[in-house]
């Protein structure tokens, strides 16, 4: 009888050990590898942003655009390593703010490996994936302030915003803070990344004012981008990178969850592209490529908050509505003379808000409530807009944020960098 008891105890302890370590080393490797692949895809999105913004702006500002987009990646990674990661994921119980110290250091042994996230990824993979998101939030601002912002003040703003503001407000949801406790949901960042960047883009565009010649005698003067093929390449790079952005946010290689997210992401983008094409064609009387490109991005931004929790049919509605909203928002901001050369505010802010609210309307999870989603949108909007406005105004009255008229007329490549992107084909006209 005593032997039977020993056997029973042995089986019980064995089952307990298996439950505690349910993921095999092989599955741990697969999970971690997928998240690293997703990280690389998100990294490629920075090339997409650079191509899109460069293509939609004038040739005389090409070096400036690429310079900012390149520097932001390094700023985002370094500030996130210094303090951002531990601001966003401080651990323990907190509501609005907590900080677990400077720098990053993986727990020793299995605690930083297979035991770190239940076998889904390692500590360092977690850091790198999240750091790419942080850099993306700052990149969104670049397009809205393009062609008239000084380089140094913009980089100062980016450092403060991505190093402090983004991780603190991000901790409210993804770090387990007060909005997470309230039931707010944002799967991959319609609000936490895109709207956070969009609110800063709006404040920057307001403080800087419109580009020279954009609004003349009460009329809107289109300022065309110089390379639409490059802008198109940028959108396809972003679309490709979004599979890592959303697919990686599953935080494992779970085939069912990743497959669903890939499908909702793809159909959301396609629906946004089509509705943007049709609505812009109806309003402008001609098919506008820039609207179509932004429509695809609008659909991607819109579906990002609920890509894992809405049905495939709902993803078509969410993306389709986002495409129309992007077109209407571009027209609206032009009418109120807020100059956004690439449509970043319309795509990332407006459609980020829509996508977050859409979770409350279309989620298959009954715990996701519209009013809680609205609370989150309001909290992020008020905080990010006010803080970014204060930062831009502070820079305006200290270092200055806008180049003078002559430098803007010459182009920021020459005035800010002393070089040209196309020196053999430099235009004599300063259009």
N, C-alpha and C positions, 0 to 999 in steps of 0.2 A: 504493500500500500504506500509506503514511504517512497518507493522508487517511482510509482505513478505520479506522486506529488512532485517529485523532482523533475520528471519529464514534462509535466504540465507547466511548471514554473519556467523551465528552459524554453518551451514553445512560446509562452507569454512574453518573456523577455526578448526573444528573437523577433517576434512580430512588432514589439514596441520599437526595437532598433530599426527595423525595416521602415516603419512609419515615419520615424524621425529622419531617415535618410532615403526618401522615396525615389530620388532621382539617381540613376546610375551614373558612373563617371563618363560613360559614352554620351548619355543624354545631356549631361552637364556641358560637355565639350561642344555638342551640337547647338545647344541653347546659346552658349557664350559666343560661338563663332557667328551665329546668325546676328546677334546684336552688334558684333564688330563689323560685319558686312553692312548692316543698317547704318552704323556710324559713318562708314566710308561714303555711303550714299548721301547722307545728310551733309557731309563735307563737300561733296560735288555740287550741292545746291548753291554754295557760295560762288562757284564759277557761273552757275546759271544766273544768279542775281547780277553779277558783274557784266555778263553778256547782255542781259535784258536792259539794264540801266544804260549801258553804253549805247546800245542800238537805238533806244528811245530818246537820246539826247543828241546834242550837236557835236560835230567832229572836233571842235575847238576845246571841248571839255572832256575828251576821252581819257587822257592820262589821269586827270583828276578823279574821274569816276572809278577807274581801275585801282588807283592808289588807295582810295578810301576803302573799297571793298576788300583789298588785300590786307590792309592794316587792321581792319575790324576783326578778321579771323584771329590774328595773333593777340589782339587786345582781349577778345572774348575768352580765349583759351587761358591766357595768363591770369587774368583777374578771377576767372572761375576757379583756377587752381589755388590762387592766393587766399581768397575768402568766399567766393560765390558758392561753391559746392557746400561748404559748411554753414553758410547762411540759409541755403535752400533746403538742406536736409540736416538740420541740427541734431535730430534724435531727441528722445525724451518727450515729456509733456510740455506743450506751449500753445499759445493762442495766436499772437501776432508777430512776435519777434524772438529769435533765439540764435545763438552762435556757438558753434562747438570748437572754434579755434582756427588759426591760420594754417594754410598749407594742407596738403593731402598726404595720407599715409595709410596704406592698406593694413588691416589687422593681420597678424602673423598666422602663417599656416592655413589650415582649412577654413578658419574664420573669415579670411579674405577671399577665399576661393569657393569651394562647393557649398560651404555653409553660409556664405554671405547673403544670398537671396534665394535660399531654398533650392540651389542648383540651377538657377536661371542665368546667372552671370557673376563675374567677379567684381570686386570693389573698383578696380581700375577701369574695367569696361563700363561700369556704371558712370564713373566720373567722365570718361571721354564722350560717351553718348550724350549725357546731359550738357557737357560743355559746348558741343556743337549746336545744341538748341539755343544756348545763351548767346552765342555769336550771331545766330540768325536773327534774334530780336533786334540787335543793333543795326544789322544790315538793312532792315526794312526802312529805317529812318533815312538812310543815305539817298534813296531815290527821290523822296519827297522834297529834300532840300538841295537837290542837284542844281548845278550851273550858277550858283550864287553864294554858296557858303564857303567861308574860310576853312582851310584844312585843319589848322591847329586847334581852334575852338571846337570843331566838330569831333576831333579825336578825344579832346578832353571830355566833352559831353558823353561820347560813347563809352569811355572808360568808367565814368561815374554811373551811368545808367545800367550798363551790363554788369558792372562789378558790384553794385549795391542795390539799385532799385529792382531790377529783374529778379535776382534771387530772393529778396525779402518778400515781394508780393507772390513769387512762385511758391514759397514755403507755405502760404496760406492754404493751398490746395495739395500740391504734389508732396510737400514736406509734412503733411498731416496737421496743418494749422486749422484755424477757426472755420474757414470755408469748407474744408474737407469734412470737419465734424458736423457742419450744417447740412451736408449732403450735396454740395455743389459738385458738378461733374464736367471734366474737360479731358477727354481721352489723350489727345496728342498736342493740344495747344492752340485751338482757335482763339481763345482768350489769352492764355498764359504766355504764348509766344507772339501770335499775330496781332491781337488787339493791344497787347502791351507795347509792341513796336509801333502799331498804328496810332495810338494816342500820342506817343512821342513825335511821330511824323507830323501829326496835325499841329501840335504846338510849335514845332520847328518851322513849318510852312507859314504859320501865322506871324511868328516873330520876324522871320526873314522878309516877308512880303513877296510879291510876284516878281518874276524875272522882267528885265527891261523889255518893253515892247509887247508884253503878253496881253495887257488890257489897255487899249488905246481909245480915248474919247468914248468910254462906255461900251466899247465893242471888244469881243474876244478875238484875238489874233492867234491862230494856230501856229505853234512853233514845232516843226516836224523833226522827228528823229532822223539821224543820218544813215542808219544801217538797219533796215528792217529784217534782212536775213539773219543778222547777228542777234537781234531781239527774239526772233523765232527760235533760234538755237537755244537761247537762254531759257525760254519757256519749256522746251522739251527736256532740257537738263534739269530744270526744277521739277517737272512732272516725274521724271525718273527718280530724282532724289526723294520725292515725296513717298515712294514706296518704302524707303528707309525711315523717313520721318514718322509715318503712320504705322507701317508694318513693324518697325522696331519698337514702337510703343506698346506692343503686346508684351514685351519684356520676356519673351521666351520664343522658342521655335514651335510652339503649339500649332500643328497644321490646320486645325479647324479655325482657330482665331485669326491666324495670319492670312489664310485664304479669304475669309470673309472681309477682312480689312482691305486686302488688295482689290477685291471686287467693288466694295463701296467707294473706295478712293478713286478707282478708275472711272466708274460710272458717274460719280459726282463731278469729276473734271470734264468728262465728255458732255454731260448735260449742261454744265456751266458754259462751255464753249458754244454749244448750239443755241442756247437761249440768248447769250450775248450777241451772237451773230444775227439772229432774227430780230431782236429788239433794236439793236443799233442800226440795222438795215432799214427797219421801219421808221425810226426817228430821224436818221441822218440821210435817208434816201439812197445811200450807197453803202456797200459792205466795207467796213472799216477793219483793217487787220489788227491794229493795236487794241481795239475793243474785243476782238475775238481772242487774242492772246491773253488779255487780262481776264476774259470770261473763263478760260480754262483754269487760271490761277484762282479766280474767285470760287469756282466749284471745289477746288482742292482745299482752300481755306475753310469754306463752309462745312465740308464733310469731316474735317479734322477733329472736331470736338466729339463727335458721336460715331466715328467710323466703325467702332466695335460693337455698338449697342443699338444701331438702327437697322431696319431691314434693307434689302437690296432695292426694293421699290421706293422706299423712303429716301434712299441716297440720291435717286434721280430727282425727286422733288427738291431736296435740300440744295443740290448742285444747280438745278435749273433756276430756282429762285435767286441763288447767289449770283448767277450770270446776269440776270436782269438788274439786280441791285447794283452791281458793279457799273453797268452802263449808266443807270440813272444817277448814281453817286458822282461819277466823273462829270456829267453834265451839270449837276447841282453845285459841286465845288467850284467849277468854272464860273457859274453864274454869280456866286457870292465872292468871286475873286480870290479864292484860295488856290494858289498855283502849285500843282503837283505834277511835275514833268512826266512821271511814269505811272501815275494812278495808284500809288502805294496806299494812300489813305483809303481810297474806295475799295481796293481789293482786301487789304489786311485788316483794316479797322471795321469798316461797314460789314463785310462778309464774315469777319471773325465774330462780331456781335451776333449776326444772324445765325451762324453755325452753333454758337453756344446756346442761344435760345431755342434752336431747333431740337436740341437734345430733350428739352422739356416737353416738346410737342410730339416727337416721333420715337423716342427711346422705347425699346421693348422692356426696359426695366422699370417697374412701377415706382421705384424709389426715386427716380429722377423727376423732379418737380419743376414746372415752369417758373414759379415764383422764386424758388431758390436759385435757379439759373439767372433770373433777372437780378437778384441780389448780388450775385457774383459779378455780373457784367457792370453793375453800378459801382461796386466797390473798386474794381480794377480801373474802371474809367475815371472815376473821381481822383483816385490816388495817382495814377500814372500821368494823367493830363496835368494835374496841378504841379506835381513834382517836376515833370519835364519842362513845363512852362517856366517855373522858377529857375531851373538850371539854364535854359536858353536866355532868359532875361538877365540872369546874373552874368552870363558870358557876354551878352550884348553890351552891358554897361561897364564891363571891365576890359576884356580883350577885343570886343567887337566880334560879330559873327558873320557879317556880310562884306564881301569885297566891294571896293568902290566902283562907280559906274564905268570908269575907263577900263579897269581890269576885267570887269564882267563883259564889256564890249569886245575886248581883245580875246577873251577866253581864259578859263582858269588854267589851262595847260601851260600857257606862257606866263601868266601873272603869278600863279601859285607854285609852279614847278620848273619854269624856265625850259620847257621842252615841248615837243609836239608829237602826237601819235603817228601822224602821217607827214613827216617833214618834206618828202619829195613832192607831195601833192597839196602843200599848204595853200589854202585859199587866200587870195588877196582881200576878198570881201570879209567883213566881220559880221555877217548876218547872224 
